[in-house]
Amino acid sequence: MDNQLQAPCIGAKWPGAIDGIYAGVSRGENGEPDGHLVLLSAKPEEDLTWKDAKAWAESLGNGARLPTRFESALLYANLRDQFDLDEWYWTGTVYQSSPSYAWGQDFGGGGQDGNRQDDEFRARAVSRFPINS
């Protein structure tokens, strides 16, 4: 993203070729720069296991992926109206205490919990555009 281009208001369509909605600035982790987080419009037709959800998100191309646990909290704060509030959604973050679990996000109440990776939940994908300082 060009540093001269301003991000849209949170909840507005992301400008350019990416079909999605601007969720806000996501803090960089592990030495990565902060970035603009975009919730992509694509949705899978059915609930998926964690492995299948990751593969679906990555198949969208252009760096699409499941949101991290922390990005999912940002999505809950800023765009929860874009999710089914009665369903859980996968994050791309593996549960620390057990590698066979991954974090899920409840957009109705805002909770997060570790879930067995072979459970089936909803999925949404994000793209992240680094903010160059």
GROMACS elastic network, one bead per residue, 0.5 to 0.9 nm:
[ bonds ]
;  ai    aj funct       b0    kb
    1     4     6  0.85077   500
    1     5     6  0.72407   500
    1   129     6  0.65359   500
    1   130     6  0.76463   500
    1   131     6  0.79849   500
    1   132     6  0.89824   500
    2     5     6  0.54574   500
    2     6     6  0.85542   500
    3     6     6  0.75361   500
    3   131     6  0.74926   500
    3   132     6  0.69949   500
    3   133     6  0.87625   500
    7    10     6  0.84840   500
    7    14     6  0.76858   500
    7    15     6  0.80974   500
    7    22     6  0.77965   500
    7    24     6  0.85482   500
    7    36     6  0.77407   500
    8    11     6  0.81328   500
    8    12     6  0.60358   500
    8    13     6  0.73131   500
    8    14     6  0.66405   500
    8    15     6  0.75979   500
    8    22     6  0.67926   500
    9    12     6  0.55051   500
    9    13     6  0.84889   500
    9    22     6  0.70969   500
    9    23     6  0.86143   500
    9    24     6  0.81768   500
   10    13     6  0.86039   500
   10    21     6  0.76507   500
   10    22     6  0.52304   500
   10    23     6  0.53828   500
   10    24     6  0.57948   500
   10    78     6  0.71922   500
   10    79     6  0.82188   500
   11    14     6  0.87654   500
   11    21     6  0.56566   500
   11    22     6  0.54014   500
   11    23     6  0.61738   500
   11    24     6  0.84501   500
   11    78     6  0.74371   500
   11    79     6  0.66271   500
   12    15     6  0.89145   500
   12    20     6  0.85143   500
   12    21     6  0.54947   500
   12    22     6  0.57357   500
   12    23     6  0.83955   500
   13    19     6  0.75158   500
   13    20     6  0.58584   500
   13    22     6  0.62028   500
   13    38     6  0.89285   500
   14    17     6  0.84058   500
   14    18     6  0.67504   500
   14    19     6  0.68404   500
   14    20     6  0.55861   500
   14    21     6  0.52550   500
   14    22     6  0.54833   500
   14    38     6  0.70498   500
   14    39     6  0.89773   500
   15    18     6  0.71903   500
   15    19     6  0.82828   500
   15    20     6  0.86040   500
   15    21     6  0.89999   500
   16    19     6  0.79023   500
   18    38     6  0.85694   500
   18    40     6  0.75575   500
   18    62     6  0.85750   500
   18   127     6  0.85688   500
   19    38     6  0.88179   500
   19    39     6  0.85522   500
   19    40     6  0.59092   500
   19    41     6  0.58822   500
   19    42     6  0.80411   500
   20    38     6  0.59098   500
   20    39     6  0.52872   500
   20    42     6  0.81715   500
   20   126     6  0.83224   500
   20   127     6  0.87514   500
   21    37     6  0.86029   500
   21    38     6  0.54347   500
   21    39     6  0.51941   500
   21    40     6  0.64574   500
   21    41     6  0.73090   500
   21    79     6  0.86658   500
   22    25     6  0.88913   500
   22    36     6  0.75011   500
   22    37     6  0.62400   500
   22    39     6  0.64061   500
   22    40     6  0.88478   500
   22    79     6  0.87809   500
   23    26     6  0.85501   500
   23    36     6  0.75050   500
   23    37     6  0.53938   500
   23    38     6  0.54634   500
   23    39     6  0.64202   500
   23    74     6  0.72736   500
   23    75     6  0.62437   500
   23    77     6  0.89916   500
   23    78     6  0.61287   500
   23    79     6  0.64947   500
   24    35     6  0.83740   500
   24    36     6  0.58049   500
   24    37     6  0.56243   500
   24    38     6  0.75516   500
   24    74     6  0.76495   500
   24    75     6  0.84637   500
   24    78     6  0.75909   500
   25    34     6  0.68200   500
   25    35     6  0.55347   500
   25    37     6  0.59486   500
   25    74     6  0.85816   500
   25   131     6  0.87213   500
   26    34     6  0.57221   500
   26    35     6  0.52529   500
   26    36     6  0.61270   500
   26    37     6  0.60696   500
   26    70     6  0.82563   500
   26    71     6  0.65217   500
   26    74     6  0.74708   500
   26   128     6  0.82151   500
   27    32     6  0.84465   500
   27    33     6  0.72540   500
   27    35     6  0.65136   500
   27    36     6  0.89037   500
   27    70     6  0.88235   500
   27    71     6  0.86262   500
   28    31     6  0.66442   500
   28    35     6  0.66490   500
   28   130     6  0.84718   500
   29    32     6  0.53422   500
   29    33     6  0.74661   500
   29    34     6  0.78983   500
   30    33     6  0.88730   500
   32    35     6  0.86558   500
   32   130     6  0.81680   500
   33   130     6  0.58739   500
   33   131     6  0.63451   500
   33   132     6  0.70783   500
   33   133     6  0.81994   500
   34   129     6  0.84241   500
   34   130     6  0.58555   500
   34   131     6  0.56220   500
   34   132     6  0.80456   500
   35   128     6  0.57893   500
   35   129     6  0.50545   500
   35   132     6  0.84206   500
   36   127     6  0.82806   500
   36   128     6  0.55178   500
   36   129     6  0.50176   500
   36   130     6  0.63397   500
   36   131     6  0.68204   500
   37    71     6  0.78904   500
   37    74     6  0.89858   500
   37    75     6  0.88848   500
   37   126     6  0.67751   500
   37   127     6  0.60598   500
   37   129     6  0.66393   500
   37   130     6  0.88595   500
   38   125     6  0.86419   500
   38   126     6  0.54370   500
   38   127     6  0.52741   500
   38   128     6  0.62182   500
   38   129     6  0.81659   500
   39    42     6  0.88635   500
   39    67     6  0.87802   500
   39    75     6  0.79507   500
   39    79     6  0.85760   500
   39    82     6  0.89375   500
   39   124     6  0.74567   500
   39   125     6  0.62681   500
   39   127     6  0.67742   500
   39   128     6  0.89685   500
   40    43     6  0.81994   500
   40    64     6  0.81385   500
   40   124     6  0.71670   500
   40   125     6  0.56234   500
   40   126     6  0.53625   500
   40   127     6  0.70504   500
   41   124     6  0.81147   500
   41   125     6  0.80899   500
   41   126     6  0.89510   500
   42    57     6  0.88850   500
   42    60     6  0.82699   500
   42   124     6  0.72417   500
   42   125     6  0.74067   500
   43    46     6  0.86073   500
   43   122     6  0.86226   500
   43   123     6  0.70318   500
   43   124     6  0.59970   500
   43   125     6  0.78898   500
   44    47     6  0.73859   500
   44    48     6  0.82694   500
   44    53     6  0.84237   500
   44    56     6  0.75317   500
   44    57     6  0.88025   500
   44   122     6  0.77970   500
   44   123     6  0.69106   500
   44   124     6  0.77120   500
   46   120     6  0.89238   500
   46   121     6  0.84253   500
   46   122     6  0.71385   500
   46   123     6  0.88258   500
   47    53     6  0.82816   500
   47    89     6  0.89240   500
   47   120     6  0.53331   500
   47   123     6  0.71737   500
   48    51     6  0.79279   500
   48    52     6  0.57294   500
   48    53     6  0.54576   500
   48    56     6  0.89262   500
   48    90     6  0.88067   500
   48   118     6  0.85026   500
   48   119     6  0.76685   500
   48   121     6  0.54550   500
   48   122     6  0.63021   500
   48   123     6  0.72408   500
   49    52     6  0.52164   500
   49    53     6  0.59738   500
   49    54     6  0.85992   500
   49    90     6  0.85775   500
   49   116     6  0.88014   500
   49   117     6  0.60299   500
   49   118     6  0.50414   500
   49   119     6  0.54362   500
   49   121     6  0.65574   500
   49   122     6  0.86890   500
   50    54     6  0.61573   500
   50    55     6  0.86168   500
   50    90     6  0.65617   500
   50    91     6  0.83125   500
   50    92     6  0.80613   500
   50   101     6  0.88306   500
   50   102     6  0.73522   500
   50   116     6  0.83260   500
   50   118     6  0.64622   500
   50   119     6  0.73166   500
   50   120     6  0.71328   500
   50   121     6  0.77595   500
   50   123     6  0.86656   500
   51    54     6  0.52461   500
   51    55     6  0.63192   500
   51    56     6  0.86733   500
   51   117     6  0.70110   500
   51   118     6  0.78126   500
   52    55     6  0.50321   500
   52    56     6  0.60232   500
   52    57     6  0.86002   500
   53    56     6  0.50538   500
   53    57     6  0.61724   500
   53    58     6  0.86033   500
   53    65     6  0.89506   500
   53    66     6  0.75284   500
   53    90     6  0.74067   500
   53    92     6  0.88024   500
   53   120     6  0.89141   500
   53   121     6  0.84721   500
   53   122     6  0.79833   500
   53   123     6  0.60195   500
   53   124     6  0.82893   500
   53   125     6  0.89216   500
   54    57     6  0.52552   500
   54    58     6  0.61933   500
   54    59     6  0.85510   500
   54    65     6  0.65590   500
   54    66     6  0.60838   500
   54    90     6  0.87271   500
   54    91     6  0.87828   500
   54    92     6  0.69818   500
   54   123     6  0.85076   500
   54   125     6  0.87177   500
   55    58     6  0.52046   500
   55    59     6  0.60418   500
   55    60     6  0.89780   500
   55    65     6  0.83030   500
   56    59     6  0.51153   500
   56    60     6  0.69180   500
   56    65     6  0.82775   500
   56    66     6  0.89542   500
   56   123     6  0.86509   500
   56   125     6  0.85477   500
   57    60     6  0.56289   500
   57    61     6  0.79183   500
   57    63     6  0.89784   500
   57    64     6  0.57810   500
   57    66     6  0.59617   500
   57   123     6  0.79971   500
   57   124     6  0.72032   500
   57   125     6  0.52803   500
   57   126     6  0.80013   500
   58    61     6  0.58072   500
   58    62     6  0.83288   500
   58    63     6  0.68953   500
   58    64     6  0.52487   500
   58    65     6  0.50448   500
   58    66     6  0.78743   500
   58   125     6  0.81704   500
   59    62     6  0.89675   500
   59    64     6  0.76141   500
   59    65     6  0.84780   500
   60    63     6  0.79614   500
   60    64     6  0.59307   500
   60    65     6  0.81064   500
   60   125     6  0.83713   500
   61    64     6  0.55476   500
   61    65     6  0.85140   500
   62   127     6  0.76091   500
   63   126     6  0.83903   500
   63   127     6  0.60734   500
   63   128     6  0.77343   500
   64    67     6  0.89841   500
   64   125     6  0.60492   500
   64   126     6  0.55002   500
   64   128     6  0.79824   500
   65    68     6  0.88364   500
   65    92     6  0.75082   500
   65   124     6  0.83684   500
   65   125     6  0.51971   500
   65   126     6  0.56369   500
   65   127     6  0.66957   500
   66    72     6  0.89655   500
   66    90     6  0.72606   500
   66    91     6  0.55712   500
   66    93     6  0.84925   500
   66   123     6  0.73805   500
   66   124     6  0.64457   500
   66   126     6  0.60968   500
   66   127     6  0.86663   500
   67    70     6  0.78013   500
   67    71     6  0.54596   500
   67    72     6  0.57739   500
   67    75     6  0.88013   500
   67    90     6  0.81310   500
   67    91     6  0.52622   500
   67    92     6  0.55650   500
   67    93     6  0.79721   500
   67   124     6  0.77846   500
   67   125     6  0.63946   500
   67   126     6  0.58176   500
   67   127     6  0.83041   500
   68    71     6  0.50265   500
   68    72     6  0.60854   500
   68    73     6  0.86913   500
   68    91     6  0.53367   500
   68    93     6  0.53926   500
   68   103     6  0.86451   500
   69    72     6  0.51486   500
   69    73     6  0.65705   500
   69    74     6  0.89964   500
   69    90     6  0.88206   500
   69    91     6  0.55348   500
   69    92     6  0.68601   500
   69    93     6  0.57173   500
   69    94     6  0.89100   500
   69   103     6  0.65342   500
   69   104     6  0.76662   500
   69   105     6  0.77179   500
   69   112     6  0.80795   500
   70    73     6  0.50877   500
   70    74     6  0.65382   500
   70    75     6  0.87797   500
   70    91     6  0.88791   500
   70    93     6  0.89670   500
   71    75     6  0.62241   500
   71    76     6  0.86057   500
   71    91     6  0.84678   500
   71   126     6  0.89612   500
   72    76     6  0.61322   500
   72    77     6  0.85857   500
   72    89     6  0.89478   500
   72    90     6  0.88824   500
   72    91     6  0.67178   500
   72   104     6  0.86824   500
   72   105     6  0.66408   500
   72   107     6  0.89835   500
   73    77     6  0.62238   500
   73    78     6  0.86904   500
   73   105     6  0.77219   500
   73   107     6  0.89570   500
   73   110     6  0.74934   500
   73   111     6  0.87886   500
   73   112     6  0.84684   500
   74    77     6  0.50113   500
   74    78     6  0.60841   500
   74    79     6  0.79443   500
   75    78     6  0.52394   500
   75    79     6  0.50686   500
   75    80     6  0.62276   500
   75    82     6  0.88575   500
   75   107     6  0.86387   500
   76    79     6  0.57626   500
   76    81     6  0.84964   500
   76    83     6  0.87491   500
   76   105     6  0.83015   500
   76   106     6  0.83483   500
   76   107     6  0.58586   500
   76   108     6  0.86752   500
   76   110     6  0.63856   500
   77    80     6  0.65951   500
   77   110     6  0.83130   500
   78    81     6  0.83615   500
   79    82     6  0.56320   500
   79    83     6  0.77215   500
   80    83     6  0.55242   500
   80    84     6  0.81898   500
   80    85     6  0.75920   500
   80   107     6  0.59495   500
   80   108     6  0.78681   500
   80   110     6  0.89322   500
   81    84     6  0.77157   500
   81    85     6  0.79526   500
   81   107     6  0.86367   500
   82    85     6  0.88706   500
   83    86     6  0.86730   500
   83    87     6  0.81243   500
   83    89     6  0.87799   500
   83   107     6  0.66572   500
   83   108     6  0.86036   500
   83   124     6  0.87512   500
   84    87     6  0.56740   500
   84    88     6  0.82721   500
   84   107     6  0.71668   500
   84   108     6  0.76866   500
   84   122     6  0.89592   500
   85    88     6  0.79718   500
   85   106     6  0.72106   500
   85   107     6  0.50588   500
   85   109     6  0.78549   500
   86   106     6  0.78047   500
   86   107     6  0.74757   500
   86   108     6  0.59536   500
   87   105     6  0.87154   500
   87   106     6  0.64984   500
   87   107     6  0.71929   500
   87   108     6  0.75336   500
   87   121     6  0.74364   500
   87   122     6  0.70016   500
   88   104     6  0.63126   500
   88   105     6  0.55705   500
   88   107     6  0.69189   500
   88   108     6  0.85292   500
   88   112     6  0.89417   500
   88   121     6  0.57910   500
   88   122     6  0.61893   500
   88   123     6  0.84547   500
   89   103     6  0.88163   500
   89   104     6  0.54638   500
   89   105     6  0.51852   500
   89   106     6  0.65529   500
   89   107     6  0.78826   500
   89   121     6  0.54692   500
   89   123     6  0.51985   500
   89   124     6  0.73675   500
   90    93     6  0.84755   500
   90   102     6  0.75195   500
   90   103     6  0.64909   500
   90   105     6  0.63397   500
   90   115     6  0.88155   500
   90   120     6  0.87792   500
   90   121     6  0.63219   500
   90   122     6  0.64209   500
   90   123     6  0.55264   500
   90   124     6  0.77891   500
   91    94     6  0.82201   500
   91   102     6  0.71369   500
   91   103     6  0.55997   500
   91   104     6  0.54508   500
   91   105     6  0.68303   500
   91   123     6  0.78804   500
   91   124     6  0.86254   500
   92   102     6  0.72612   500
   92   103     6  0.73171   500
   92   104     6  0.86250   500
   93    96     6  0.86568   500
   93   102     6  0.57595   500
   93   103     6  0.57051   500
   93   104     6  0.84901   500
   94    97     6  0.88518   500
   94    98     6  0.78806   500
   94    99     6  0.61863   500
   94   100     6  0.77954   500
   94   101     6  0.60994   500
   94   103     6  0.61125   500
   94   114     6  0.81796   500
   94   117     6  0.88344   500
   95    98     6  0.57068   500
   95    99     6  0.61254   500
   95   100     6  0.76939   500
   95   101     6  0.52091   500
   95   103     6  0.56919   500
   95   113     6  0.85395   500
   95   114     6  0.57654   500
   95   115     6  0.80156   500
   96    99     6  0.67845   500
   96   101     6  0.82631   500
   96   102     6  0.83306   500
   96   114     6  0.88819   500
   97   101     6  0.82963   500
   98   101     6  0.56522   500
   98   102     6  0.82765   500
   98   114     6  0.88003   500
   99   102     6  0.74115   500
   99   117     6  0.88120   500
  100   115     6  0.84269   500
  100   116     6  0.60650   500
  100   117     6  0.58357   500
  100   118     6  0.83136   500
  101   114     6  0.57477   500
  101   115     6  0.50893   500
  101   117     6  0.50629   500
  101   118     6  0.84058   500
  102   113     6  0.81359   500
  102   114     6  0.52695   500
  102   115     6  0.54495   500
  102   116     6  0.64934   500
  102   117     6  0.58822   500
  103   112     6  0.65547   500
  103   113     6  0.54518   500
  103   115     6  0.61011   500
  103   116     6  0.88339   500
  103   117     6  0.89296   500
  104   111     6  0.84105   500
  104   112     6  0.54939   500
  104   113     6  0.54834   500
  104   114     6  0.61163   500
  104   115     6  0.64655   500
  104   121     6  0.83315   500
  105   110     6  0.68548   500
  105   111     6  0.60957   500
  105   113     6  0.69173   500
  106   109     6  0.59781   500
  106   110     6  0.52137   500
  106   111     6  0.52132   500
  106   112     6  0.61208   500
  106   113     6  0.84235   500
  107   110     6  0.50717   500
  107   111     6  0.73814   500
  108   111     6  0.81301   500
  114   117     6  0.88948   500
  115   118     6  0.84226   500
  115   119     6  0.70416   500
  116   119     6  0.54883   500
  116   120     6  0.88341   500
  117   120     6  0.78477   500
